[in-house]
């Protein structure tokens, strides 16, 4: 997945959110400690009773696995694209509503735009 808007940590978190269930228990544990709990590699090694190198290797391998899933399935990329499109539509809807609010003959159209905006909010959750 190559999206300049996502920094590496956000990308890894999204990959884990989408594909984490496909990992082994040990891979999930290391990823959660590192990405969710913000443990350092040294802290994870101490927690799990393994070497720093083992933790580092586990993280790199797991990140590669998650990237491979994304390359094959593209779920995160589709999610990001849809989220960006929804954000654009929402901005356009707000702009139209603001423009129409000043025109009394267009009140019904403004109300319909409000309904669309409510539906969009529901899609983002």
MIDOSE-1310 file (N, C-alpha, C; in nm, 2 decimals, decimal comma, always signed):
residues 125
xxxx	+0,09/-0,12/+0,00/+0,00/+0,00/+0,00/+0,09/+0,12/+0,00; +0,07/+0,21/-0,10/+0,15/+0,33/-0,10/+0,06/+0,45/-0,10; +0,04/+0,51/+0,01/-0,04/+0,63/+0,03/+0,03/+0,74/+0,10; +0,07/+0,84/+0,03/+0,16/+0,95/+0,10/+0,09/+1,01/+0,22
xxxx	-0,04/+1,00/+0,23/-0,12/+1,07/+0,33/-0,10/+0,99/+0,47; -0,07/+0,87/+0,46/-0,06/+0,79/+0,58/+0,09/+0,78/+0,62; +0,12/+0,81/+0,74/+0,26/+0,79/+0,79/+0,27/+0,64/+0,82; +0,39/+0,59/+0,84/+0,42/+0,45/+0,86/+0,34/+0,39/+0,97
xxxx	+0,33/+0,46/+1,09/+0,26/+0,40/+1,20/+0,11/+0,39/+1,18; +0,05/+0,49/+1,11/-0,09/+0,48/+1,08/-0,11/+0,37/+0,98; -0,02/+0,35/+0,89/-0,04/+0,25/+0,79/-0,03/+0,11/+0,86; +0,07/+0,09/+0,94/+0,08/-0,03/+1,01/-0,04/-0,06/+1,10
xxxx	-0,09/+0,04/+1,17/-0,21/+0,02/+1,25/-0,33/-0,02/+1,17; -0,35/+0,04/+1,05/-0,46/+0,00/+0,96/-0,44/-0,14/+0,91; -0,32/-0,17/+0,87/-0,30/-0,31/+0,82/-0,33/-0,41/+0,93; -0,29/-0,37/+1,06/-0,31/-0,47/+1,17/-0,46/-0,47/+1,20
xxxx	-0,53/-0,36/+1,19/-0,68/-0,36/+1,21/-0,75/-0,45/+1,11; -0,71/-0,44/+0,99/-0,78/-0,52/+0,88/-0,74/-0,66/+0,88; -0,61/-0,69/+0,90/-0,56/-0,83/+0,88/-0,50/-0,89/+1,00; -0,51/-0,83/+1,12/-0,45/-0,89/+1,24/-0,50/-1,02/+1,28
xxxx	-0,63/-1,05/+1,25/-0,69/-1,17/+1,28/-0,63/-1,29/+1,20; -0,55/-1,26/+1,10/-0,49/-1,37/+1,02/-0,35/-1,40/+1,07; -0,30/-1,33/+1,17/-0,17/-1,35/+1,22/-0,17/-1,46/+1,33; -0,05/-1,51/+1,36/-0,05/-1,61/+1,48/-0,06/-1,53/+1,61
xxxx	-0,09/-1,60/+1,71/-0,10/-1,54/+1,85/+0,02/-1,46/+1,88; +0,14/-1,52/+1,86/+0,27/-1,45/+1,89/+0,29/-1,32/+1,81; +0,26/-1,33/+1,68/+0,27/-1,21/+1,60/+0,17/-1,10/+1,64; +0,05/-1,14/+1,68/-0,05/-1,04/+1,73/+0,00/-0,98/+1,86
xxxx	+0,06/-1,06/+1,95/+0,10/-1,01/+2,07/+0,21/-0,91/+2,06; +0,31/-0,94/+1,97/+0,42/-0,85/+1,95/+0,37/-0,72/+1,88; +0,28/-0,73/+1,78/+0,23/-0,61/+1,72/+0,15/-0,52/+1,81; +0,07/-0,59/+1,90/-0,01/-0,51/+1,99/+0,08/-0,44/+2,09
xxxx	+0,18/-0,51/+2,14/+0,27/-0,44/+2,24/+0,35/-0,32/+2,17; +0,39/-0,34/+2,05/+0,47/-0,24/+1,98/+0,38/-0,13/+1,93; +0,27/-0,16/+1,86/+0,19/-0,05/+1,80/+0,08/+0,00/+1,88; +0,02/-0,08/+1,97/-0,09/-0,04/+2,05/-0,05/+0,01/+2,18
xxxx	+0,05/-0,06/+2,25/+0,09/-0,02/+2,38/+0,22/+0,07/+2,38; +0,27/+0,08/+2,26/+0,39/+0,17/+2,25/+0,51/+0,12/+2,33; +0,53/-0,01/+2,34/+0,64/-0,07/+2,40/+0,76/-0,06/+2,30; +0,88/-0,05/+2,36/+1,00/-0,05/+2,28/+1,04/-0,20/+2,25
xxxx	+1,13/-0,22/+2,16/+1,17/-0,35/+2,13/+1,24/-0,41/+2,25; +1,31/-0,33/+2,33/+1,38/-0,38/+2,45/+1,27/-0,42/+2,55; +1,17/-0,34/+2,57/+1,06/-0,37/+2,66/+0,98/-0,50/+2,62; +0,96/-0,52/+2,49/+0,89/-0,64/+2,45/+0,97/-0,76/+2,47
xxxx	+1,10/-0,75/+2,44/+1,20/-0,86/+2,46/+1,19/-0,90/+2,61; +1,20/-0,80/+2,70/+1,19/-0,83/+2,84/+1,06/-0,90/+2,88; +0,95/-0,84/+2,83/+0,82/-0,89/+2,86/+0,80/-1,04/+2,82; +0,85/-1,07/+2,70/+0,83/-1,20/+2,64/+0,95/-1,30/+2,67
xxxx	+1,06/-1,25/+2,73/+1,17/-1,33/+2,76/+1,25/-1,38/+2,64; +1,26/-1,30/+2,54/+1,33/-1,33/+2,42/+1,43/-1,22/+2,39; +1,51/-1,24/+2,29/+1,61/-1,14/+2,25/+1,55/-1,02/+2,18; +1,62/-0,91/+2,18/+1,58/-0,79/+2,10/+1,58/-0,83/+1,95
xxxx	+1,67/-0,91/+1,91/+1,68/-0,95/+1,77/+1,55/-1,03/+1,73; +1,51/-1,12/+1,82/+1,39/-1,20/+1,79/+1,27/-1,11/+1,78; +1,26/-1,01/+1,86/+1,14/-0,92/+1,86/+1,15/-0,84/+1,73; +1,27/-0,79/+1,69/+1,29/-0,71/+1,57/+1,25/-0,80/+1,45
xxxx	+1,30/-0,92/+1,45/+1,27/-1,01/+1,33/+1,12/-1,04/+1,32; +1,06/-1,06/+1,44/+0,91/-1,09/+1,44/+0,84/-0,97/+1,39; +0,87/-0,85/+1,43/+0,80/-0,73/+1,38/+0,82/-0,71/+1,23; +0,94/-0,72/+1,18/+0,97/-0,71/+1,04/+0,89/-0,81/+0,95
xxxx	+0,90/-0,94/+1,00/+0,83/-1,04/+0,93/+0,68/-1,02/+0,93; +0,62/-0,98/+1,04/+0,48/-0,96/+1,05/+0,44/-0,84/+0,97; +0,52/-0,73/+0,97/+0,48/-0,62/+0,88/+0,49/-0,66/+0,74; +0,58/-0,74/+0,70/+0,59/-0,79/+0,56/+0,47/-0,88/+0,53
xxxx	+0,42/-0,96/+0,62/+0,31/-1,04/+0,60/+0,18/-0,96/+0,58; +0,17/-0,85/+0,67/+0,05/-0,76/+0,65/+0,05/-0,69/+0,52; +0,17/-0,65/+0,48/+0,18/-0,58/+0,35/+0,15/-0,67/+0,23; +0,19/-0,80/+0,25/+0,15/-0,90/+0,14/+0,00/-0,91/+0,13
xxxx	-0,07/-0,92/+0,25/-0,21/-0,93/+0,25/-0,27/-0,81/+0,18; -0,22/-0,69/+0,21/-0,27/-0,57/+0,15/-0,25/-0,57/+0,00; -0,13/-0,62/-0,04/-0,10/-0,62/-0,19/-0,20/-0,71/-0,26; -0,24/-0,82/-0,20/-0,33/-0,92/-0,26/-0,48/-0,88/-0,25
xxxx	-0,52/-0,82/-0,13/-0,66/-0,79/-0,11/-0,70/-0,64/-0,13; -0,61/-0,55/-0,09/-0,63/-0,41/-0,11/-0,74/-0,35/-0,02; -0,77/-0,41/+0,09/-0,88/-0,36/+0,17/-0,85/-0,22/+0,23; -0,73/-0,21/+0,28/-0,69/-0,08/+0,34/-0,69/+0,03/+0,24
xxxx	-0,64/+0,00/+0,12/-0,64/+0,10/+0,01/-0,78/+0,15/-0,03; -0,87/+0,05/-0,04/-1,01/+0,08/-0,07/-1,07/+0,16/+0,04; -1,04/+0,13/+0,17/-1,09/+0,20/+0,28/-1,05/+0,35/+0,28; -0,92/+0,37/+0,25/-0,86/+0,50/+0,25/-0,93/+0,58/+0,13
xxxx	-0,94/+0,52/+0,02/-1,00/+0,58/-0,10/-1,14/+0,62/-0,07; -1,22/+0,53/-0,01/-1,36/+0,56/+0,03/-1,37/+0,67/+0,13; -1,28/+0,67/+0,23/-1,28/+0,77/+0,33/-1,25/+0,91/+0,28; -1,16/+0,91/+0,19/-1,12/+1,04/+0,12/-1,24/+1,09/+0,03
xxxx	-1,30/+1,00/-0,04/-1,42/+1,04/-0,12/-1,53/+1,09/-0,03; -1,56/+1,02/+0,08/-1,66/+1,07/+0,17/-1,63/+1,21/+0,22; -1,51/+1,23/+0,26/-1,47/+1,36/+0,31/-1,49/+1,47/+0,20; -1,46/+1,44/+0,08/-1,48/+1,53/-0,03/-1,63/+1,56/-0,05
xxxx	-1,71/+1,45/-0,05/-1,85/+1,47/-0,07/-1,91/+1,55/+0,05; -1,86/+1,52/+0,17/-1,91/+1,60/+0,28/-1,88/+1,75/+0,27; -1,76/+1,78/+0,23/-1,72/+1,92/+0,21/-1,81/+1,99/+0,10; -1,83/+1,91/-0,01/-1,92/+1,97/-0,12/-2,06/+1,99/-0,07
xxxx	-2,11/+1,89/+0,01/-2,25/+1,91/+0,06/-2,26/+2,03/+0,15; -2,16/+2,05/+0,24/-2,16/+2,16/+0,33/-2,16/+2,29/+0,25; -2,07/+2,29/+0,15/-2,06/+2,41/+0,06/-2,20/+2,44/+0,00; -2,26/+2,34/-0,06/-2,39/+2,36/-0,12/-2,50/+2,41/-0,02
xxxx	-2,50/+2,35/+0,09/-2,60/+2,38/+0,19/-2,58/+2,53/+0,23; -2,46/+2,57/+0,26/-2,43/+2,71/+0,29/-2,47/+2,81/+0,18; -2,44/+2,76/+0,06/-2,48/+2,85/-0,05/-2,63/+2,86/-0,07; -2,70/+2,75/-0,04/-2,85/+2,75/-0,06/-2,92/+2,81/+0,06
xxxx	-2,86/+2,81/+0,18/-2,93/+2,86/+0,30/-2,97/+3,01/+0,28; -2,90/+3,08/+0,20/-2,94/+3,22/+0,18/-3,05/+3,24/+0,08; -3,09/+3,14/+0,01/-3,19/+3,15/-0,09/-3,32/+3,08/-0,04; -3,43/+3,16/-0,01/-3,55/+3,11/+0,05/-3,62/+3,01/-0,04
xxxx	-3,61/+3,02/-0,17/-3,67/+2,93/-0,27/-3,60/+2,79/-0,27; -3,49/+2,78/-0,20/-3,41/+2,65/-0,21/-3,41/+2,58/-0,07; -3,50/+2,62/+0,02/-3,49/+2,56/+0,16/-3,51/+2,41/+0,15; -3,60/+2,36/+0,06/-3,62/+2,22/+0,06/-3,50/+2,14/+0,01
xxxx	-3,43/+2,20/-0,09/-3,31/+2,14/-0,13/-3,20/+2,14/-0,02; -3,20/+2,25/+0,05/-3,10/+2,25/+0,17/-3,13/+2,14/+0,27; -3,26/+2,12/+0,29/-3,30/+2,01/+0,38/-3,26/+1,87/+0,33; -3,28/+1,86/+0,20/-3,24/+1,73/+0,14/-3,09/+1,71/+0,15
xxxx	-3,01/+1,81/+0,13/-2,87/+1,81/+0,15/-2,83/+1,77/+0,29; -2,91/+1,82/+0,39/-2,89/+1,78/+0,53/-2,91/+1,63/+0,55; -3,01/+1,58/+0,48/-3,04/+1,43/+0,49/-2,92/+1,35/+0,43; -2,87/+1,40/+0,32/-2,75/+1,33/+0,26/-2,63/+1,33/+0,35
xxxx	-2,61/+1,45/+0,41/-2,50/+1,46/+0,51/-2,51/+1,36/+0,62; -2,63/+1,35/+0,68/-2,66/+1,25/+0,79/-2,63/+1,11/+0,74; -2,67/+1,08/+0,62/-2,63/+0,94/+0,57/-2,48/+0,93/+0,56; -2,41/+1,03/+0,51/-2,27/+1,02/+0,50/-2,20/+1,00/+0,63
xxxx	-2,25/+1,07/+0,73/-2,19/+1,05/+0,87/-2,20/+0,90/+0,91; -2,32/+0,84/+0,88/-2,34/+0,71/+0,92/-2,25/+0,61/+0,85; -2,21/+0,64/+0,72/-2,12/+0,56/+0,65/-1,98/+0,57/+0,70; -1,94/+0,68/+0,76/-1,80/+0,69/+0,81/-1,78/+0,62/+0,93
x	-1,88/+0,58/+1,01/-1,86/+0,52/+1,14/-1,83/+0,37/+1,12
